[in-house]
Amino acid sequence: MLVALITWSFLQSSSFGLSVPRNFGNSLAMLPPSTGTTKTGMVVDKMAVTDEPIVDEILREFFAKDDTFQVSRKVVDSFMKNNLSRRVGEGSILTKIKYEDCDTSVDMFQPIYQPLKASIEGLPKTSLQKRRLQSFKLQIAYKGKAFCGWQIQPNNEVPSIQQTLMDCLDPLLNSDFKKPIDIRVCGRTDAGVSAVGQYCRVRTLRSEEEVRPGDIQEAINQASVRKEDNSTHNGGPSLICTSVERVSDKFHPTFDAKCRAYLYLIDADPLLAMAKNFDEDVQLEEIVLVIDSMLQNIQGRELDYLAFSYGKVKTENTLCTLVKVHACIVETGSQRALGIELVGDRFLRRMVRILVATAIREALKILERNPSDPTMTRINGEEQLLIFAKEGDRSQTAKAASSNGLIFVGAQFTND
C-alpha cells in the first residue's frame, strides 16, 4: 500500500500524466524460467555476437535472464486458475486500480486486471435457426512456455496451441475424419507468448443438438485438466477455454478484428539492476516516465512500422495505428514491474517485442546522458521512436525482446 501511495504521489507531481500502479493482489504459482531470443528468433550467447554497442549487449543479456519475467508468469497463471472454475460468483484474484488520465473507452485490459468468471452452465442460449454448418467463436488462455507457438510445427517435440485444440475438439466436431477440423485464430503468437484473451473460430457440420457451446468449452478444459493430472509439475493447466458462442458463418477472427491488445511485463528489480549501469540513482518511476513520453508521441498516429518488424513483408503496406500505447507500473503482491500496454489496428511480425526493446534501449541512453534532469530526458527522448518509424531503417531498432514477457490480452471485432 505504501509503495502504491508513494508512486501515485510521484506521478501526480509530474507533468507526464502516468497511471496509478496496477495492483494484482495475491499471486499464485509461477511458470518455469524463460529464455531470451534475438531479432532472428534464436537464442544466442555473449560470444556469438560481435561488434554490437554496449547498450545492445547489456539489453540482450538482460532479456535472456531467468528472473526478468516472474510477474508476467504470475499474472497469466493466476488468470487461468481463476477462470478454469465453472462456478460463478467467486472472488477475483486479480484487481485493477482505475486511473483517470487514460481513455478507458479503449481499455481492453480490464479482463487481465479483473477477469470475469467463465461458466459452462451459464452460457447464453442461441436463437439461431438450425443450419447445416455451425460456427463458434472461442476465447482461450494459455501459457506460452508450454507451447512452440500457435501454428503447427511438424517434427517439433513441443506441442503447438493449434494442434492441442485440434486434438481436443476433433472427436467432438469432426463428422468427416478424412481431414482434421479447421481452426482460424485472431493473432498467431510465437513460442513463449502467453494469452488471456485469444480468439479462434471452429466449425462443424453436426447439428445444434449434437454440439452446444458448453460441449466445446468442456472438451478443452477437461482435456487440459487430465493432461495436468498426468504431468509431473503442479503449475495448473497450460490451456483453458473461457467462453464459447455461436457466430455467423461469415465471422473470421483474423479479418474481423478491428484492434488487438498486448501487455508486456518486465520485473522491476532486474530492470533497475540493469539501468544502474547507466544511472546509479535511477528509480523505476523515472524509467516509466521516459518510456511513456516516447510512446505517447507515436500514439494515435498512422505510421509505417517497417523498422519495428521482422522478416519478409507479405502485406501491401506496413502502416499501423497504435490507438493506445502506455507505460505504467504494475504490482502483484510484493513485486513490481514495468508494464507496457498496446492497442493497435494491426501488428507486424515481432512488432511489439522490437518496439518494447527499442523503447527501453533509448530510455537507458537518455538516462545516461541526463541522469539528474528528468525534464531534459523527456525533451531529448520523446521523438526517438517517431524518428525510427519515419526513417524505416531496421538497423536502427533493437533486437526483439524476449517473447516470455508478452501477453495477448484480447481483441475487438467489427460486430462487437
Helices and strands as residue ranges (DSSP letters): H 2-13, E 22-23, G 46-48, H 54-63, G 66-68, H 70-84, G 104-106, H 110-113, E 134-142, G 144-146, H 161-173, E 183-185, E 194-204, H 213-229, E 239-247, E 257-267, H 268-275, H 284-296, E 302-304, G 306-308, E 319-332, E 335-344, H 351-369, H 374-381, H 384-391, G 394-396, G 403-405, E 406-413
